[in-house]
Amino acid sequence: MREAKAIDSLQNDYQYCENVIKHNSASFYHAFKKLPKDKANAVYAIYAFCRYADDSVDETGDKSVQEKNWQNLYHQLKLFEKGKEISSPLWRALRDVFTRYEMDIKPFYEQLEGQRMDINFKQPNTLAELERYCYYVAGTVGLMLLPILATKNHQHLHMYAVQLGVAMQLTNILRDVGEDYQNNRIYLPVDLLEMENYKQKDLEASNINPAFIRVWEKIANRSEHLYAVFQEGIDYFDKDSQLHVLLSALIYKEILKVVRENGYDCLQKRNYVSEENMVRLKQAVEGLTVGL
């Protein structure tokens, strides 16, 4: 009876994490919901942690509150590392993930460093600086997921996981230029903007001109290159995970196409991949030979 209650409780914890991803990222959920149940649950728990970390910074504009939230989350992660985590759905689910898979705590701490970079935000000077930021907030997510999606080869696939995470984060940035500007953040590198003579006043006026498009495309081309590099390693992921990992990459990459089709309006318009296109991409992936 006690064992059955524990199983039910853990299922509820994972359901909590699944609800977080369903509410916040339709594209991620669509890509991973058909994984084997244990793997899907583990993905949901990791996503919930990353969402918790992100919200601790983004849900308030008060820097002192952001810092307090960050310190609280860092303390909770320290407790978790010591096996003394607080009793909440997120941490109980993560404990189960760490029990089932060969997890590494390091990228979880690095993810928090990425959130601290947002608290002390500074516009990147170069694309290399932007990619460094992308590593901390998104490349680390790829490293968190690796032991789940590549159970046998995860030690050898770090580059591919990081490339995918960085590509996705660059895509997020290109999708959310206007929203980020409203939150007093400009992720577009200073040197690219200066090279094209695109000014902050242009951003303020939501000016989509050839200069903006050239800056946007330089970053988009880099993102698409990283997606291509990642795809070269897809056969080394677990057979039951390959389709889902590839689908997540293609759905995110599709966002770039959507922005282009919308005349590069990522300043006032919300760009997203429609449910219809997600289904189309899934069918396309199922038709590929990826060792499945």
N, C-alpha and C positions, 0 to 999 in steps of 0.2 A: 504493500500500500504506500509506504513512504517513498519507495523508488518510483512508483507511478506518479506520485505528486511532484517529485523532483523533475521527472521528464516533462510533465505538463507545464511546470513553472519555466523550464528552459525553453519550451516551445513558445510560451508567451513572451519570453525575453526576445527571442528571434523574431517573433511577429511584430514586436515594437520596432525593431531595427528595420524590418521589411517595410513597415509603414513610413518610416523616415525616408527611405529611398524612393518609395512610390510617390510621396508628396513632393519631394524636392528634385528628382531627376528622372523624368520619364525615359530618357534615352538610355541611361545606365540600367534602369530597371528592365527595360525591354530587352536589352542585350544579355542580361545575366539571369533572368527569371527562370529559364529553362535548363539551367545547370542542374546536375544531380543535387538533391535537396541539401545534403550536408555542405556542399561547396557553395550553393546559393546562399545559405544562411550565413556562412563565414564571410562572403562578400558583403552581405547586408550589414553585418556587425562592423566591419571595417569602414564601410561607407558612413555608418552612423557615427563612428568615432570622428571621422574627418569632418562631417557636417557639424558635430558638436564643437570641434575646434574652430571651424570657420565662423560659426554663429557667435562664438564667444567674443570675436573681434568685430564682426560686421553688424551685429544687432544693436550696437550703440555707437554714437560718434564721440562719446566722452572717453578721452584717452586714459584717464585714471581708472575708469570702470573697465575698459578693455584690458589694462594691465592687471587689474585685480582678477578679472575672469581668467586671464592667461595663467596667472600664478596658481589659481585654484585648480585649473585643469592639469597643470604641470605637477602639482602636489598629488592629484588623483592618479596620474600615470606613475608617479614614483611609488605610491602605495601598491598599485597593480604589479609593478615590477618586483616588489618584495613579497607578493602573494597575499597582500592585506587590503585588496581593493574594497571600495565601498559597495554596499549592496544596492545595485540599481540594474535595470534591464541591460543597459549598454555594457557595463563592466562584467556582469555575469555571463553575457553572451561572448564577450571577448575572452574571458577565462576559458570557456569551452573551446574556442577557436585555438588558443595557445596550447590546449591539451591535445587537440586532434592533429595539429599541423606543426611543422618545424619552423615556428615563427621566430622573427628577430625583432627585438624591441627598438633597435636603433632608428629605423625609419619613422617610428611613431614620435620619437623625440625630435627628429629632424622636421617632421611635419609641424610641430609646435614652433620650431625656429622660423619656419615660413610664415606662420601666423604673426610672430613677433615682428617680422619684416614689414608686415602690413600695418601693425600698430605704429611703428617708427618709419612710416612710408617715405620713400625717396624715389622720384622718377628715375628709372635706369638711364644711364648715359649711352649705353651701347646694347646691341642685340645680345652680346655675350652676358652682360649683366642681367638682362631680362631672362635669359635662359637659366642663369644661376638661380634666380628667384623661382622660376618654374620648376626647377628640380626640387626645391624645398617644399613647395605647396602641392606638387602633383607627381613629380618623378618618384617621390617617396611613396605615393599611393601604389604605384606600380610595384615597388619593392615589397610593400605590405601584402599585396595580392599574390605575388609570385609563388610562395610555398603552397598556396591553395590551387592555383591554376597550372602549376608545373611541379607536381609533387616530387618527381624524380630528378628533374634537371634545373631546379630553381637556382642552385648555386652558380650555374653557368650562364644564366640568362639576364643578369642584372642590366646589361647595356640595353637590351631590347625593351625591358620593362620601363627603364628610365626614359628611353627615347619616346615611347608611347605616351607616358605621362606628360612629358614636356610638350609634345605635339598637341595633346589635348588642351593643356593650359594655354598655349599660344592661341589655339582656336577659341577658347573661352574669352581671352583678351580681345581678339578681333571681333567677336560677337558683341561684346559688352562695352565698347569704347565710350559710348554716350552715357551709359549707366555709371560706369566707373568715374567719368568726369564729374557727374553730378555728386559723386561721393568724394570729390577732391583727390582723385587718383588718376594720373596719366601714366599708363604702362608703356605707351609708345616711346621708344628710345629717343633721347635728346638728339643724338647725332643724325638719325634718320630724318627727324623732323626738320633739323637745320639744313640738311643736305637738300631737301625739297622745298625749303622756305615755307613750311606750314607752321603757322603761329598758333599760340594758345587762343587768341581772339577768333581764329577760324573754328577751333573746337567749340568755343562758346557760342558761336553763331551756327553750329551744326553744318559747317560748310563742307560739302562733299565735292571736291574739285579734283582735277588730275593729280595735283601734288599729294592729296590725301590718299588717293587710290594707289599711287606708286608706293607710298609708305606702307599701306595696308598689304599690298601684294608682295612686297619684300619679306614681310613677316609670314604671310600665308605660304609663300614658296618654301620658306624654311620649315614651316610646320608640315607641309606635304612631303618634303624630303624625309623628315623624321618618321612620318607614317610609313613611308616606303622602306626605310631601314628596319623598322619594327617588323614589318610583314615578312621580311626575309627569315625571321626566326620563328615563325608561327608553328612550323612542324615540330618544334622541340617542346611545345606545350603539351599537356596531357590530351589524349585523344578526345576525351569527353568535354574538354574545355576550349579546344581550338576554335570551333565555330563561334562561340560566345565572345571570346576575346577579339577575334577578327571583326565580328559584328559591331562590338563597341567602338572599335577604331573607325570603321567605315561610317557609322552613324555620326560620330563626331566630325570626321572629315567632310561629311555631307553638309555640315553647317556652313563651311566655307563657300560651297556652291550656292547655298541659299542666300547668303549675304550678297554674292555676286549677282544673282538673279534679281535681287531687290535693289539693284543700283548702288550697292555698297552702303546702304543706309543702315549703319549700326550705331548711329548717333541718336536717332529718335524712334527707330523701329526695333521691336523685339523679333529676332530671327530664330527660328526653330525648325526642326525636321518634323514634318507631319507624320501622323500615324500611318498613313498610306505609304509614304516613302520608307518608313522603317520596315514595313512588311515587304516592300519591294527589295530593300537591301538584304533582308533575311533570306528571301528566296534566291537572290543572286549569290549570297555566301554559301547557301546549301548546294548550289550547283558547281561550286569551285572544288578542285581537287586539292585538299589541304591535309591529306593523310587521314581523313576521318574514316 
